[in-house]
Amino acid sequence: FQDLQADQSLMACDVICIQETWFEDQSEQSEHYTFAGKSNVFANLGRGKGVAIYFPEEFQPIPRRVMESHFQIVGVKSSRIAIFNVYRSKPAEHNEIVRDLQDMIEREGRDSEVVLVLGDFNFCERDVREHPVRRMLMAKGFHSLLDPPVSSHIDGNCLDQAYIKKNDACTLQFQAH
C-alpha cells in the first residue's frame, strides 16, 4: 500500500481503482488503507480477490456491491460518469458475472455521459475476443480503451482491461495508468 501512496502520478488521479486487494473481510478497511482527500468503497473476499475504488467528493459509491466467491464488483458515480471496478477469478460462472455486471450498468449507468468498466477479468482480451463478458460489453456499445490490447501479465496475456461507453455530448477526457 505504501508503494501506491508513493506513486505521485497515481496519487494525482481523481479516481483510483485497485483489484486483488487481498483483504480477508470488510473490517480490514482501517485508517491504514486511506488516501488523503479520497473516500473509498471495497468488496473484499480474501486472498487474491477483492476490489477497491478511491474517489473524490463529487463521486458517490453505488449502493450495490457484488461479492461472489469468484468475482467482485464495486462502483462509483458522479453527475457525469459511472465507474465499475471488477475482479473476476478464472472459475467464475460466465452467466452470473454477465448478469450482475449488466444489471449494475443498466441501473446505475443509464443516465451517465460516460460509463467506464475496468478491472482484472482473467481472460486475455486479445486471445478470447468472444468471451461472454466482453461480448456483452461490446453489444451494449462499449469499446476497449486498450486498442490494441496490452499485455498486463507476466505470460503476455491481456488480463487487465478497460471498456468505455460515451454518449455523443461527452467532453470528458481519460487517461489510464
C-alpha positions in Angstrom: 0.0 0.0 0.0 2.9 2.3 0.7 4.1 1.8 -2.9 0.8 3.2 -4.1 0.9 6.2 -1.8 4.5 6.9 -3.0 3.4 7.0 -6.7 2.9 10.7 -7.4 1.3 10.1 -10.8 -1.2 7.7 -9.3 -2.0 10.0 -6.4 -2.7 12.8 -8.9 -5.6 10.8 -10.4 -9.1 11.7 -9.5 -10.3 8.1 -9.2 -8.1 5.1 -8.3 -9.3 1.5 -8.9 -7.5 -1.5 -7.4 -8.0 -5.2 -8.0 -6.8 -8.1 -5.9 -6.8 -6.2 -2.6 -6.3 -9.5 -0.7 -8.3 -8.2 2.4 -10.0 -11.0 4.3 -13.1 -9.0 5.1 -14.6 -5.6 5.2 -13.1 -4.9 8.7 -9.6 -4.6 7.2 -10.6 -1.2 5.7 -9.0 0.7 8.5 -7.3 4.1 8.6 -4.2 2.3 7.3 -5.8 2.0 3.8 -6.9 5.5 3.0 -5.6 8.2 0.7 -5.8 11.8 1.7 -8.8 13.6 0.2 -10.4 10.5 -1.1 -13.3 8.3 0.1 -13.3 4.6 -0.7 -15.5 1.6 -1.4 -14.3 -2.0 -1.1 -15.6 -5.5 -1.9 -13.3 -7.9 0.0 -13.3 -11.6 -0.2 -9.9 -12.9 0.8 -6.6 -13.9 -0.6 -6.1 -12.9 -4.3 -9.5 -11.4 -4.5 -11.3 -8.1 -3.9 -11.6 -4.6 -5.4 -11.4 -1.0 -4.2 -12.2 2.4 -5.6 -10.8 5.6 -4.1 -12.7 8.7 -5.2 -13.1 12.5 -4.5 -16.2 14.1 -3.1 -18.0 14.7 -6.4 -18.5 10.9 -6.6 -20.8 8.7 -4.5 -20.5 4.9 -4.0 -23.1 2.9 -5.9 -25.1 1.1 -3.2 -24.9 -2.4 -4.7 -21.6 -4.3 -4.2 -21.2 -7.7 -5.7 -19.2 -10.1 -3.5 -19.4 -13.5 -5.0 -16.8 -16.2 -4.4 -15.3 -15.9 -7.9 -16.0 -12.2 -8.8 -16.4 -8.9 -7.1 -17.7 -5.6 -8.5 -17.9 -2.1 -6.9 -18.9 1.2 -8.5 -19.0 4.9 -8.0 -20.8 7.7 -10.0 -20.8 11.4 -10.3 -23.3 13.6 -12.2 -21.5 12.7 -15.4 -19.7 9.3 -15.1 -20.2 5.9 -13.7 -17.2 3.6 -13.0 -17.3 -0.1 -12.3 -14.3 -1.9 -11.0 -14.2 -5.7 -11.5 -12.2 -8.7 -10.3 -13.0 -12.0 -11.9 -11.4 -15.3 -11.0 -10.9 -17.8 -13.8 -13.6 -20.2 -12.4 -16.3 -17.6 -12.3 -19.6 -18.6 -14.0 -19.9 -16.5 -17.1 -23.7 -16.1 -16.9 -23.5 -14.9 -13.3 -20.9 -12.1 -13.8 -22.6 -11.0 -17.0 -25.9 -10.8 -15.3 -24.6 -8.9 -12.3 -22.4 -6.5 -14.3 -25.1 -5.9 -16.9 -27.7 -5.2 -14.1 -25.3 -2.7 -12.4 -24.5 -0.9 -15.7 -28.2 -0.6 -16.6 -29.4 0.6 -13.2 -26.5 2.9 -12.3 -25.0 4.0 -15.7 -28.1 4.7 -17.8 -28.1 8.5 -17.2 -24.3 8.9 -17.3 -22.4 10.7 -20.1 -19.7 8.1 -19.7 -19.7 4.5 -18.3 -16.3 3.0 -17.6 -15.9 -0.7 -16.8 -12.4 -1.9 -15.9 -10.5 -4.5 -13.9 -8.8 -7.8 -13.9 -11.0 -10.1 -16.0 -8.7 -13.1 -16.0 -9.2 -13.8 -19.7 -7.0 -12.4 -22.5 -8.8 -9.8 -24.5 -6.5 -10.4 -27.4 -7.0 -14.2 -27.5 -10.6 -14.6 -26.3 -12.4 -11.9 -28.3 -15.8 -13.7 -27.8 -15.6 -14.1 -24.0 -19.2 -13.6 -22.7 -18.2 -10.6 -20.6 -16.5 -8.9 -23.5 -19.3 -9.8 -25.9 -21.9 -8.3 -23.5 -20.0 -5.1 -23.2 -19.5 -4.7 -26.9 -23.2 -5.4 -27.5 -24.0 -2.6 -25.1 -21.9 -0.1 -27.1 -18.7 -0.2 -25.2 -15.3 -0.3 -26.8 -11.9 -1.2 -25.4 -9.6 1.6 -24.2 -6.7 -0.7 -24.8 -6.7 -0.9 -28.6 -4.7 -2.9 -29.4 -4.8 -4.9 -26.1 -1.7 -4.5 -24.0 0.0 -7.3 -22.1 -0.6 -7.0 -18.4 0.6 -10.4 -17.2 4.0 -12.0 -17.0 2.8 -14.6 -19.5 2.0 -11.9 -22.1 -1.8 -12.1 -21.6 -4.1 -9.0 -21.5 -6.0 -9.7 -18.3 -6.4 -6.1 -17.2 -8.9 -4.4 -19.3 -10.9 -1.1 -19.6 -14.0 -0.5 -21.6 -15.8 2.8 -22.2 -19.2 3.9 -23.4 -19.7 7.7 -24.1 -22.7 9.5 -25.2 -22.4 12.0 -28.1 -22.3 15.0 -25.9 -19.4 13.8 -23.8 -16.5 16.2 -23.4 -14.6 14.3 -20.6 -11.1 13.1 -21.2 -9.5 10.0 -19.8 -6.0 8.7 -19.1 -5.2 5.1 -18.0 -2.2 4.4 -15.8 
